[in-house]
Amino acid sequence: MISSMAASHAIWPKEDDAIFGLAAKAQQAVKKHGKDKVINSTLGALMDDNGDLICMKTVYDELKSMPNANLAAYALVAGQPDFLEAVQEACFREFKPDAFIKAVATPGGTGSVRHTIFNYTNPGDTVLVSDWYWKPYVTISEEFGRKVSHYKLFNDKNEFNIESFKENFETLLNKQKRLVAIINSPAQNPTGYSLSDEEWQQVIDIMKENAKNQDNRIILLIDVAYIDFAGKGNERRKFFKLFSNLPENILVVVGYSLSKGYTMYGMRLGAAIGISSNKDIAEEFYYSCAHSNRANWSNCNRGAMEVMARICKDPDKFKAYEEEKDLYKTMLQKRAEAFVKASEEVGLEILPYRDGFFISIPCDNAKEISDKLMEENLFLIPLKKGLRFAVCAVAEDKCRIAPAMIKKVMDSLK
Ligand SMILES: Cc1ncc(COP(=O)(O)O)c(C=O)c1O
């Protein structure tokens, strides 16, 4: 009996996605005990107070008004031109950097991470990621024979750890002469941290200093998957302006996703947006990504592209979309405020939360705590360095009681 047919690079541990596994357990608990008795903070999707998936009406009314042929047809490999224009507007708003900018459609933000890692590192290279991180950065890197090294996200003062970033950045760059560094901000998954504009400036200063060596190739991937739910108004987009007129050996790639901001998770659409002060580098980015599209999934979801382009092009539709999204943004911010305040009241240590879908609780025995909390029908995600609570999926009243439950279990296991 043979036990394997796959080529050696394609053999991986036989493990199912842990998050979806826990979400399924939470759903079983709901069936058994009722919605009121269960806190399901597993999935990174926006749920209403009843635990049902929020699907934005302005988005789905537009989708359903479209002729079948517009949904069914193939799209252009790099993406439909009106979408590629709209996605830049939607991403940057009034803070578009002064640079050459090219966008390519990708299936979700995931596609932009894939393209940046594959197209801007060599086999065996190491990608730089923070120590609190979204796991697919590692999965994607592994898939292509790349390694991952981690900088510490926070210093002792719970601010962005610029020293750790600098040290790891320079070590890898000096060794490899090219580096893809990933920063997931605003609204980082899993901590909810957003770099301040001053912290962004420090990151840019480090990149610029290292760009003085013309042999260096610096690629900064900014994962903004949650930007549409971050900050007041567009304040969390201001930092984009800082990417104006950078040295030519710095390429910034923004990974934009329509999964959260347009509640189109399963429709798989996003964009990789390349920013460079050199026209040829921006064009090269476009053609590398377009080639990767063709080679991997050919083209992306045309209906989703058209929905977004139609909404963004029409001022009335855009206003209605923004109003609807802002209601959910406020709902999310209230939930997070409730969780943060209740944590303070019961003395539960959490990581600095600024924006977004998740809050993290640092601890060493996350799995043990999570297992015990499951017995009390509180479902959250154990990570290597702590627990992730998805405020996006839990009603405000439950966000208020969860910290005390978590603290009690943590104390009982000390
Ligand atoms: C940090 C982060 N980046 C990117 C994504 C992209 O997701 P998608 O490919 O569904 O747009 C997600 C979604 O969970 C995420 O959490």
The ligand as an SDF file (V2000), in Angstrom:
LIG
                    3D

 16 16  0  0  0  0  0  0  0  0999 V2000
   -5.1120   40.2650    7.7180 C   0  0  0  0  0  0  0  0  0  0  0  0
   -5.9180   39.8670    6.5500 C   0  0  0  0  0  0  0  0  0  0  0  0
   -5.4380   40.1290    5.3530 N   0  0  0  0  0  0  0  0  0  0  0  0
   -6.1180   39.8240    4.2370 C   0  0  0  0  0  0  0  0  0  0  0  0
   -7.3270   39.2150    4.3150 C   0  0  0  0  0  0  0  0  0  0  0  0
   -7.9410   38.9600    2.9840 C   0  0  0  0  0  0  0  0  0  0  0  0
   -9.0330   38.2810    2.8920 O   0  0  0  0  0  0  0  0  0  0  0  0
   -9.7630   38.0340    1.5210 P   0  0  0  0  0  0  0  0  0  0  0  0
   -8.8280   37.2940    0.6420 O   0  0  0  0  0  0  0  0  0  0  0  0
  -10.9440   37.2480    1.9040 O   0  0  0  0  0  0  0  0  0  0  0  0
  -10.0890   39.3800    0.9510 O   0  0  0  0  0  0  0  0  0  0  0  0
   -7.8940   38.8820    5.5630 C   0  0  0  0  0  0  0  0  0  0  0  0
   -9.1590   38.1760    5.7050 C   0  0  0  0  0  0  0  0  0  0  0  0
   -9.4520   37.5260    6.6410 O   0  0  0  0  0  0  0  0  0  0  0  0
   -7.1400   39.2250    6.7010 C   0  0  0  0  0  0  0  0  0  0  0  0
   -7.5930   38.9630    7.9310 O   0  0  0  0  0  0  0  0  0  0  0  0
  1  2  1  0
  2  3  1  0
  2 15  2  0
  3  4  2  0
  4  5  1  0
  5  6  1  0
  5 12  2  0
  6  7  1  0
  7  8  1  0
  8  9  2  0
  8 10  1  0
  8 11  1  0
 12 13  1  0
 12 15  1  0
 13 14  2  0
 15 16  1  0
M  END
$$$$
